[in-house]
Amino acid sequence: MKIFIASLLFVCSATGAVRQANQPVSAQDTRHQGVNDRGDKAMGFSHEKATHHFSLYSDGGAIEVNANEAKDTETRDQIRSHFGHIAKMFADGDFNMPMLIHAHNPPGAKAMSRLKLQIHFTLEETPNGSRLRITSANAEALRGIHEFLRFQIKDHQTGDSMAITKTP
């Protein structure tokens, strides 16, 4: 009897796994995989070894990426190198990398590019990666920053809050 129950449980769990594996891949899943694949190439590190977070603040927001493992100094250094490039590119109004990663121009990027002189980009190292603070006193630039960050949250599926919070 015990063998029969164990066999039945195995078959049921295996059938469930097969049923899940045979589910059609949604357009959202395909899109997200494309974002991950293009992102790995453009950023120079694996999305599986790092975690992205996007925050919206009353004065702008932040992009933060950290290596998942504290001992993974290679990924940490790749993140820091990528953020150095991104900070310079964004300050110059160049948003080509997000366009390449997401396969289209992210919302807010045009406004951020046009108002680049009204936006400040501050790069900070974190123990396991980097953080880019994006700030502005210009209302139109803030709308662009918030649109851009909300898009990032959705497209990277980070689960971060879409709400604007007080500046930390």
N, C-alpha and C positions, 0 to 999 in steps of 0.2 A: 504494500500500500504506500509506504514512504517513497519507494522508487517511482511509482506511478504519479504521485503528487509532484515530486521533484521534476519528473519528465514533463508533466503537464505545465508546470510553472515555466520550465525552460522553453517549451514550444510557444506558450503564450507570450513570453517576453521576447522571444526571437521574432515571432509574427508581428508584434508591435514595432520592433525595430525595423523590420522589412517594410511594414506599412509606412513608417515615417520616412524611410529612405526613398520609397517610391512616390512620395508626395511631389507634385509638380513644383518646380522652382519658381517663386514669384518674381515679378519684374523688380520689386524692391530688393529682394535678395541678390539678384543679378547686378543691380545697380550698386549696392553696397559692396559686393565683391570687387567690382570694377574700381570703386573708390579706394578700397584697400590695396589692390594690385598696383594701380597707378601711384598711389601714395607711397608705397614701399620703394618704388623706383625713384620717385621725385625727391623724397625726404632722405633717402639713404639709410633707413633702418626699417626693421620689420614692425608692422602694427601689432604683431603677436608678442613682441618683446617690450612694448611700451603702451602707456595709457594716456589718451588725450582728454583734456578737460577744457571747457569754455565757460567763462563767467561773464555776466553782464552787470555792470556797475553804473551808478548814476553819472559818473564821469567818463564812461567808456566800457572797458572790459578787459579780459585777459585770455590768453591762450597758454595753456600749460601742458607740457608733455614730459613724462618721467619714465625711466626704465622701470620695468616691473620688478626686477631683482636688484637689490642694492649692490651686489657683487658684479653686476653686468656693467662694468665701466666702459666697455666698447660701445654699447648702445647709448649710454649716458653721453659719451663724447660725440657720437654721431648726432644725437639730438641737439647738443650745444652748437655743433658746427652748422646744422640746418637752421637753427634759430638765428644764428649770426647772419646768415644769408637772408633769411626771411625779414628780419628787422630792417636791414638795409634796403631790400627790394620794396617793402611796404612804404618805408619813409620816402623812397623815390617815386611812389605812386605806381609801382609795378606789381600787379596782381596776377601775373601770368602763371605762377606755380599753382595757386588755388584753382585757376581755370583748367590747367592740365590735369590736376588730381580729380576734380569734380566733373570734367568733360563739358563744362560750360561756365560762363562768368557768374560767380556767386552774387546773389543780391547784396547790395550795399557796396560792392567793390568799386563800381563806377564813381559813386559819391566820395568814397575814401580816396580814390585816385585824384579826382578833381580837387578835393579839399585837403590834399596831403600837407600843405603848409600850416593847416589849422589843427593837425593831429600830431600827437607826440607818441613815439614808440620807445619804450624803455625795456631793455633786455635785462633779465635777472637770472642768475644761476640758482637752481634748486639743488638739494643734495643729490638727486638722481636724474636731473635734466635741466630744463629751462622754462622760463615763464616770460611771455611778452605782454607787457601792460600797454594798452592802447587807450589814450586819453584825449579829450578835447573839451573845450568850452563852447564850441560852435554847435548849435542845436541840429543843423542839417547833418553835420559830420557825425554827431552822436546817433542820429537815426540810422545813418549808413553803417556805423560800427555795430549797432545792435542788430540790424538786419543780417549783416555778415556773420556775426557770432551765432545767431539763432539758426541760420542756414547750416553752419558747421555742426552744431549740436544735432540737428536732424540728419544730415548726410553721414556723419560719423557715428550716429546712433549711440551717443555717449550717455544719454539719460540725464544730462545736466539740466538745471532749471532754466527756463526761458524767461523767468522774471528778473526784472532789474532790481538789484539790491543796493544798499548803501555802499559807498566806497569803503573798502576795508582799511 
